[in-house]
Amino acid sequence: MNLDSTATIDNAIGDFPCGVIRFTMERFPHLTYMNDYMKELLGTTAENEEKLDYIENNIYFMFPFEERDNVRVKLREARIKETPVSLETEVSCCDGSRKTLLGWVGTKVLKTGVEYKGIFFEPEHKAKEDAEEKNRRLKKAITDAYDVAFEFALEDRTVKCIHDKYHIMPDSVTRLRIVLDDGLKYFCDNALNAEDRARMMEFIKSFRRSGDDSDEIPEAGHIEFTVINGKKPLRCMATVIYLDSRNGIFCFNILETEEEQHLEKSRRAGENPMKNRVFIRTFGYFEIFVDGEPIPFKSRKAKELLALLVDRRGGFVTSREAISCLWEDENADDKTMSRLRKVFMRLKDELSKYGIENILISVRGKRRIDTGKVRCDLYDFLDGVPGSDNLYRGVYMTNYSWGEMTAAELDGISYGEE
């Protein structure tokens, strides 16, 4: 099966067994067709066929997180070149496994707009993509989403700074693999606010596990702290993303830079006081700031519920919709309904500590956010607020999988701008 740069995808199929999909990209990549062989490649059975519903609404769910940026680039390339573009990628199968597929994507102009078409096949003698290549793609996704990233290896006890957007670490340290203890001590002593050093060392102990026999990947937590960058202290939020049980990436985002710019713009514009106080960041890692300080949520689900309401842009979210996002594998029943009510009460309690609980509106079990009382990078970008056109950099609410629908829509807008 051969395909040169001038061939059409239809000509490429011939008698070779291939999976075929068609989809549109008007607002998000909506699947319009999938042949039976593609379903077979995705491991579809009568028991798991409902998982295809997610792909129908957003084909990016067909690909693991670290593959999606590569797929977006290929789709954009196919549209610009107007000729098929080769693609090698992993796909997420309906049974929970992954497999590598080869294929091509191309475009076709219809009266209703541009239609994308892709063909995929599983090579007979393909070699599994080795762990190093998989980790490279994951690291690329992480450095796109975070401002600073340190890669650590517990087996040989080393660490290396692989990404430093704001030049917090000196050039003499960046990109060099150094002894883990020395590197972490240098970071704590020279980059951190003195008040945060002890807490950071305690947090570091949670992932500095000295090579036990367990292959289980530890659960990562989060820590908020302040780094000193020149004369200006910068508030940060960090987490650990594990590549496997003994290797991972300690990464963090600067919380204040873009937020302060938005606050200053709103003050000059004379907007209502509540809007001046509350800023919500969705591009990258989701956070809400009040008077320039991030809210340290005690409940992860309360924070996720707020993120979901923000994602709906002022529209009501029903209890069933919220449950399907917060607890994807559970049904909406009396037990989960009760759990959701408790999460919503925790969310209101968290916000009431800052006097902003009235940004939430609840009517007969439906909930929404009052968009007129908050400032949000997503809303500014969609409304075309001056200076907001460069806010979106291909990363949206990276901590929540259901955010991929909006990420695909934002990509669609970016395609339209091109």
NORDA-V960326 format. One record per residue. N is the residue number from 1. RES is the residue in one letter. PHI is phi in whole degrees, 0 to 359 (* if undefined). OMEGA is omega in degrees with one decimal (999 if undefined). NEAR is the number of other C-alpha atoms within 12 Angstrom. Layout:
BEGIN
n | res | phi | omega | near
N | RES | PHI | OMEGA | NEAR
N | RES | PHI | OMEGA | NEAR
END
This chain:
BEGIN
n | res | phi | omega | near
1 | M | * | -176.6 | 20
2 | N | 242 | 177.5 | 16
3 | L | 214 | 176.8 | 22
4 | D | 269 | -172.3 | 15
5 | S | 292 | -178.1 | 19
6 | T | 254 | -177.6 | 16
7 | A | 284 | 173.5 | 20
8 | T | 263 | -179.7 | 26
9 | I | 294 | 178.7 | 35
10 | D | 303 | -179.9 | 24
11 | N | 291 | -176.2 | 18
12 | A | 284 | -173.0 | 30
13 | I | 286 | -179.2 | 23
14 | G | 53 | 179.2 | 14
15 | D | 264 | -177.4 | 10
16 | F | 284 | -180.0 | 19
17 | P | 292 | -177.0 | 22
18 | C | 225 | 170.2 | 31
19 | G | 276 | -177.2 | 32
20 | V | 234 | 173.3 | 34
21 | I | 227 | 171.6 | 37
22 | R | 230 | -179.4 | 32
23 | F | 202 | 178.5 | 32
24 | T | 250 | -178.5 | 34
25 | M | 224 | -179.0 | 37
26 | E | 289 | 175.5 | 24
27 | R | 239 | 174.6 | 23
28 | F | 204 | -174.6 | 30
29 | P | 287 | -176.4 | 39
30 | H | 264 | -177.7 | 32
31 | L | 288 | 177.9 | 29
32 | T | 247 | -178.8 | 23
33 | Y | 200 | 172.4 | 26
34 | M | 213 | -178.8 | 28
35 | N | 279 | -174.8 | 22
36 | D | 295 | -178.4 | 18
37 | Y | 291 | 176.2 | 21
38 | M | 294 | 176.4 | 29
39 | K | 298 | 178.1 | 31
40 | E | 295 | 177.9 | 26
41 | L | 298 | -179.2 | 34
42 | L | 274 | 176.2 | 38
43 | G | 69 | -176.6 | 26
44 | T | 284 | 174.5 | 25
45 | T | 229 | 178.9 | 17
46 | A | 298 | -177.5 | 13
47 | E | 283 | -175.0 | 11
48 | N | 244 | -174.1 | 18
49 | E | 298 | -179.0 | 20
50 | E | 296 | 179.0 | 15
51 | K | 292 | 175.9 | 27
52 | L | 292 | 178.9 | 32
53 | D | 299 | 178.9 | 19
54 | Y | 296 | -180.0 | 28
55 | I | 292 | -179.6 | 34
56 | E | 299 | -179.3 | 25
57 | N | 278 | -177.9 | 27
58 | N | 196 | -174.4 | 35
59 | I | 293 | 178.1 | 39
60 | Y | 297 | 176.5 | 40
61 | F | 293 | 178.0 | 35
62 | M | 283 | -174.4 | 40
63 | F | 242 | 174.4 | 32
64 | P | 299 | -175.3 | 28
65 | F | 308 | -173.6 | 36
66 | E | 287 | 179.7 | 32
67 | E | 268 | -166.8 | 33
68 | R | 292 | 178.0 | 34
69 | D | 297 | 178.8 | 32
70 | N | 297 | 178.9 | 25
71 | V | 295 | 179.1 | 34
72 | R | 301 | 179.5 | 34
73 | V | 298 | -179.4 | 21
74 | K | 294 | 178.4 | 29
75 | L | 295 | 178.8 | 38
76 | R | 295 | 179.6 | 29
77 | E | 297 | -180.0 | 24
78 | A | 297 | -179.8 | 30
79 | R | 289 | -178.3 | 29
80 | I | 292 | -176.5 | 19
81 | K | 282 | -177.3 | 17
82 | E | 57 | 177.6 | 25
83 | T | 209 | -177.5 | 28
84 | P | 303 | 179.4 | 33
85 | V | 239 | -179.1 | 34
86 | S | 289 | -177.0 | 31
87 | L | 214 | 171.1 | 28
88 | E | 242 | -173.7 | 28
89 | T | 205 | 168.1 | 35
90 | E | 273 | 174.0 | 35
91 | V | 236 | 176.3 | 36
92 | S | 267 | -177.2 | 31
93 | C | 276 | -177.3 | 29
94 | C | 294 | 179.0 | 29
95 | D | 271 | 177.8 | 22
96 | G | 94 | 179.5 | 16
97 | S | 274 | 176.2 | 17
98 | R | 232 | 172.8 | 24
99 | K | 210 | 178.6 | 29
100 | T | 268 | 177.4 | 31
101 | L | 236 | 172.3 | 34
102 | L | 249 | 177.8 | 28
103 | G | 171 | -179.4 | 36
104 | W | 218 | 172.0 | 41
105 | V | 233 | 178.5 | 42
106 | G | 212 | -177.5 | 39
107 | T | 233 | 177.0 | 33
108 | K | 214 | -178.2 | 27
109 | V | 274 | 176.2 | 16
110 | L | 248 | 178.0 | 10
111 | K | 296 | -178.6 | 7
112 | T | 274 | -179.0 | 10
113 | G | 137 | -178.2 | 16
114 | V | 269 | 175.3 | 27
115 | E | 253 | 175.4 | 28
116 | Y | 262 | 178.1 | 38
117 | K | 225 | 179.1 | 40
118 | G | 227 | 172.8 | 43
119 | I | 236 | -177.0 | 41
120 | F | 221 | 174.7 | 38
121 | F | 213 | 179.3 | 35
122 | E | 257 | -177.8 | 28
123 | P | 301 | -178.9 | 19
124 | E | 295 | -174.9 | 11
125 | H | 241 | -177.0 | 10
126 | K | 290 | 174.0 | 14
127 | A | 262 | 178.8 | 13
128 | K | 297 | 176.9 | 19
129 | E | 298 | -174.2 | 18
130 | D | 289 | -174.5 | 13
131 | A | 299 | -178.6 | 15
132 | E | 297 | 179.9 | 14
133 | E | 291 | 177.3 | 17
134 | K | 298 | 179.9 | 23
135 | N | 295 | 177.7 | 24
136 | R | 299 | -180.0 | 21
137 | R | 292 | 178.8 | 26
138 | L | 295 | 178.7 | 28
139 | K | 296 | 176.5 | 35
140 | K | 298 | 179.1 | 25
141 | A | 295 | -179.2 | 31
142 | I | 292 | -179.1 | 39
143 | T | 291 | 173.3 | 32
144 | D | 286 | -174.0 | 30
145 | A | 267 | -174.8 | 35
146 | Y | 242 | -177.4 | 39
147 | D | 278 | -178.4 | 32
148 | V | 223 | -178.7 | 34
149 | A | 216 | 175.1 | 38
150 | F | 243 | 176.3 | 40
151 | E | 267 | -179.5 | 41
152 | F | 237 | 177.2 | 38
153 | A | 234 | -175.7 | 29
154 | L | 285 | -177.5 | 29
155 | E | 294 | 177.3 | 20
156 | D | 257 | 173.6 | 18
157 | R | 55 | 177.2 | 25
158 | T | 232 | 179.6 | 26
159 | V | 214 | 179.1 | 33
160 | K | 215 | 174.6 | 34
161 | C | 280 | -176.5 | 37
162 | I | 256 | -179.5 | 31
163 | H | 200 | -178.1 | 33
164 | D | 211 | -173.5 | 30
165 | K | 298 | -174.3 | 23
166 | Y | 257 | 176.1 | 25
167 | H | 55 | 178.2 | 22
168 | I | 288 | 178.2 | 35
169 | M | 265 | 178.5 | 33
170 | P | 293 | -178.9 | 21
171 | D | 301 | -178.4 | 15
172 | S | 292 | -178.9 | 14
173 | V | 258 | -176.6 | 25
174 | T | 299 | 176.7 | 25
175 | R | 72 | 176.8 | 19
176 | L | 261 | 175.4 | 21
177 | R | 273 | -175.8 | 23
178 | I | 233 | 179.8 | 25
179 | V | 300 | -174.1 | 22
180 | L | 305 | -178.2 | 31
181 | D | 299 | -179.7 | 24
182 | D | 294 | -178.4 | 18
183 | G | 295 | -179.9 | 30
184 | L | 291 | 177.6 | 34
185 | K | 294 | 178.3 | 20
186 | Y | 297 | -179.9 | 22
187 | F | 298 | -178.5 | 33
188 | C | 293 | -175.1 | 29
189 | D | 284 | -171.8 | 21
190 | N | 250 | -176.7 | 23
191 | A | 250 | -173.9 | 32
192 | L | 264 | 168.2 | 31
193 | N | 300 | -175.6 | 25
194 | A | 304 | -177.5 | 19
195 | E | 291 | -175.8 | 17
196 | D | 260 | -172.2 | 24
197 | R | 295 | -178.7 | 26
198 | A | 295 | 178.9 | 17
199 | R | 296 | 179.6 | 20
200 | M | 295 | 179.5 | 33
201 | M | 297 | 176.6 | 24
202 | E | 295 | 178.8 | 17
203 | F | 295 | -179.2 | 25
204 | I | 298 | 179.9 | 30
205 | K | 298 | -177.7 | 19
206 | S | 291 | 177.5 | 21
207 | F | 241 | 174.9 | 35
208 | R | 272 | 179.7 | 32
209 | R | 273 | -173.5 | 25
210 | S | 279 | 169.7 | 20
211 | G | 37 | 173.7 | 19
212 | D | 282 | -175.0 | 15
213 | D | 273 | -177.2 | 11
214 | S | 282 | 175.0 | 12
215 | D | 261 | -179.4 | 14
216 | E | 285 | -179.8 | 14
217 | I | 284 | -177.6 | 20
218 | P | 294 | 176.1 | 21
219 | E | 279 | -177.9 | 16
220 | A | 272 | 174.3 | 23
221 | G | 250 | 178.6 | 23
222 | H | 226 | 176.0 | 29
223 | I | 215 | 177.0 | 28
224 | E | 254 | -176.1 | 31
225 | F | 201 | -179.6 | 34
226 | T | 239 | 173.2 | 32
227 | V | 253 | 179.2 | 36
228 | I | 257 | -179.0 | 27
229 | N | 240 | -172.3 | 23
230 | G | 70 | 179.4 | 15
231 | K | 269 | -172.7 | 10
232 | K | 259 | 173.1 | 16
233 | P | 284 | -178.9 | 20
234 | L | 239 | 178.7 | 30
235 | R | 281 | -173.7 | 31
236 | C | 227 | 172.4 | 36
237 | M | 232 | -174.3 | 34
238 | A | 238 | 174.0 | 31
239 | T | 211 | 176.0 | 32
240 | V | 239 | 176.1 | 35
241 | I | 247 | -174.6 | 33
242 | Y | 271 | 172.2 | 30
243 | L | 279 | 172.0 | 31
244 | D | 202 | -173.3 | 26
245 | S | 290 | -175.9 | 27
246 | R | 234 | -179.4 | 29
247 | N | 223 | -178.6 | 35
248 | G | 194 | -179.1 | 36
249 | I | 228 | 172.4 | 40
250 | F | 269 | -172.6 | 43
251 | C | 223 | 178.6 | 38
252 | F | 209 | 177.5 | 38
253 | N | 247 | 170.5 | 39
254 | I | 283 | -173.7 | 38
255 | L | 269 | -166.6 | 38
256 | E | 260 | -167.1 | 31
257 | T | 304 | -178.4 | 24
258 | E | 291 | -178.8 | 31
259 | E | 297 | 179.8 | 34
260 | E | 295 | 178.0 | 29
261 | Q | 298 | 179.5 | 22
262 | H | 294 | 179.4 | 37
263 | L | 299 | -179.2 | 33
264 | E | 295 | 178.1 | 23
265 | K | 297 | -178.5 | 22
266 | S | 291 | 177.8 | 26
267 | R | 296 | -179.7 | 20
268 | R | 293 | -178.6 | 13
269 | A | 280 | 178.1 | 14
270 | G | 70 | -179.6 | 13
271 | E | 284 | -174.6 | 20
272 | N | 298 | -174.4 | 18
273 | P | 303 | -179.3 | 21
274 | M | 298 | -179.1 | 27
275 | K | 293 | 176.7 | 30
276 | N | 291 | -174.8 | 31
277 | R | 277 | -168.3 | 31
278 | V | 249 | 174.5 | 41
279 | F | 234 | -179.6 | 44
280 | I | 241 | 178.4 | 46
281 | R | 254 | 178.6 | 42
282 | T | 245 | -178.4 | 43
283 | F | 279 | -172.6 | 40
284 | G | 101 | -178.0 | 34
285 | Y | 267 | -175.9 | 35
286 | F | 293 | 175.0 | 39
287 | E | 211 | 171.2 | 40
288 | I | 239 | -177.0 | 37
289 | F | 244 | 173.9 | 35
290 | V | 235 | -176.9 | 34
291 | D | 54 | 175.8 | 27
292 | G | 86 | -179.0 | 27
293 | E | 245 | 178.1 | 28
294 | P | 288 | 176.8 | 32
295 | I | 278 | 178.5 | 33
296 | P | 275 | -176.0 | 25
297 | F | 298 | 173.7 | 28
298 | K | 277 | -178.6 | 16
299 | S | 250 | 179.1 | 21
300 | R | 295 | -179.4 | 24
301 | K | 289 | 176.2 | 28
302 | A | 296 | 178.1 | 29
303 | K | 294 | 179.7 | 34
304 | E | 293 | 177.2 | 36
305 | L | 297 | 176.5 | 40
306 | L | 299 | 179.2 | 45
307 | A | 300 | 179.2 | 40
308 | L | 296 | 178.5 | 39
309 | L | 296 | 177.2 | 36
310 | V | 297 | -179.1 | 39
311 | D | 300 | -178.8 | 38
312 | R | 278 | 169.0 | 26
313 | R | 58 | 177.2 | 29
314 | G | 95 | 177.0 | 26
315 | G | 280 | 179.2 | 21
316 | F | 289 | 175.2 | 26
317 | V | 245 | 178.7 | 30
318 | T | 285 | 179.1 | 25
319 | S | 298 | 179.7 | 33
320 | R | 296 | 178.8 | 26
321 | E | 297 | -179.4 | 27
322 | A | 296 | -179.4 | 37
323 | I | 295 | -178.9 | 31
324 | S | 296 | 178.5 | 24
325 | C | 269 | -176.1 | 32
326 | L | 284 | 178.4 | 33
327 | W | 227 | -169.6 | 25
328 | E | 300 | -174.4 | 18
329 | D | 263 | -177.8 | 11
330 | E | 242 | 179.3 | 18
331 | N | 273 | 176.1 | 19
332 | A | 278 | 177.9 | 22
333 | D | 225 | -177.1 | 15
334 | D | 302 | -178.0 | 14
335 | K | 293 | -178.7 | 14
336 | T | 287 | 176.1 | 24
337 | M | 298 | 178.3 | 25
338 | S | 295 | 179.4 | 17
339 | R | 297 | 179.6 | 24
340 | L | 295 | 178.8 | 32
341 | R | 299 | 178.6 | 27
342 | K | 294 | 178.5 | 18
343 | V | 297 | -180.0 | 28
344 | F | 295 | 177.8 | 36
345 | M | 294 | 176.8 | 24
346 | R | 297 | 178.7 | 25
347 | L | 298 | 179.0 | 34
348 | K | 298 | 178.8 | 29
349 | D | 297 | 179.1 | 23
350 | E | 299 | -177.5 | 29
351 | L | 289 | -178.7 | 29
352 | S | 294 | 177.3 | 17
353 | K | 297 | -179.1 | 16
354 | Y | 251 | 177.6 | 25
355 | G | 70 | -177.4 | 17
356 | I | 235 | -178.8 | 30
357 | E | 297 | -179.4 | 27
358 | N | 282 | 171.6 | 26
359 | I | 283 | 178.3 | 32
360 | L | 259 | 177.3 | 34
361 | I | 232 | -179.7 | 25
362 | S | 232 | -179.7 | 24
363 | V | 224 | 175.5 | 14
364 | R | 48 | 175.4 | 12
365 | G | 83 | 175.4 | 19
366 | K | 258 | -174.9 | 23
367 | R | 226 | 177.3 | 34
368 | R | 208 | 175.6 | 32
369 | I | 254 | 177.4 | 33
370 | D | 278 | -174.5 | 27
371 | T | 293 | 179.3 | 30
372 | G | 283 | -176.9 | 25
373 | K | 249 | 179.9 | 27
374 | V | 225 | 170.8 | 37
375 | R | 250 | -174.3 | 44
376 | C | 217 | -179.7 | 41
377 | D | 298 | 177.8 | 42
378 | L | 298 | -178.5 | 38
379 | Y | 295 | 179.0 | 29
380 | D | 298 | -178.8 | 29
381 | F | 295 | -178.6 | 25
382 | L | 291 | 179.7 | 24
383 | D | 276 | 180.0 | 15
384 | G | 70 | 178.1 | 16
385 | V | 300 | -179.3 | 20
386 | P | 309 | 179.6 | 14
387 | G | 88 | -177.4 | 17
388 | S | 261 | -173.2 | 22
389 | D | 293 | -179.4 | 20
390 | N | 257 | -177.9 | 19
391 | L | 293 | -176.6 | 29
392 | Y | 277 | -178.5 | 32
393 | R | 238 | 176.1 | 25
394 | G | 88 | -178.6 | 30
395 | V | 232 | -176.4 | 38
396 | Y | 223 | 176.6 | 37
397 | M | 40 | -173.5 | 36
398 | T | 297 | -178.7 | 31
399 | N | 274 | -178.5 | 28
400 | Y | 227 | -176.2 | 31
401 | S | 295 | -179.5 | 28
402 | W | 293 | 178.1 | 33
403 | G | 287 | -179.3 | 33
404 | E | 298 | 179.6 | 36
405 | M | 298 | 179.1 | 33
406 | T | 290 | 177.4 | 34
407 | A | 301 | 178.0 | 37
408 | A | 294 | 177.2 | 37
409 | E | 297 | 178.3 | 32
410 | L | 296 | 175.7 | 35
411 | D | 296 | 178.2 | 34
412 | G | 299 | 176.3 | 28
413 | I | 295 | 178.5 | 24
414 | S | 296 | 176.3 | 26
415 | Y | 301 | -178.5 | 26
416 | G | 297 | 179.2 | 18
417 | E | 291 | 179.3 | 12
418 | E | 283 | 999 | 11
END
